[in-house]
Amino acid sequence: MADFVYVLCAMTSGACALLLLRAYRRSRVRLLFWSLLGFLGLTLNDVFTWVDLRILPPSINLSIVRIVPAVIGMAVLCYGLIWETA
């Protein structure tokens, strides 16, 4: 059941990223671009979490590797929210 939840989270954030990409390509609104990058970071975080917790043995810990894309994605999204709406 946990595998289903991890994969569903990755698919949901990936679908959001694809929808944001489609909207950005149509309208060229830069806030959509920054949101797209934020959701790509979250998608990578979800994929790395699934790989770390379900695929790799417990002796291997990827906690830093899986957190970095989420932090970068949220930093990029905050940057876009602050500088593109001003």
Protein Blocks (a to p, Z undefined) as FASTA:
>chain_A
ZZmmmmmmmmmmmmmmmmmmmmmmmnopaklmmmmmmmmmmmmmmmmmmmmmmmmcfkbc
cklmmmmmmmmmmmmmmmmmmmmmZZ
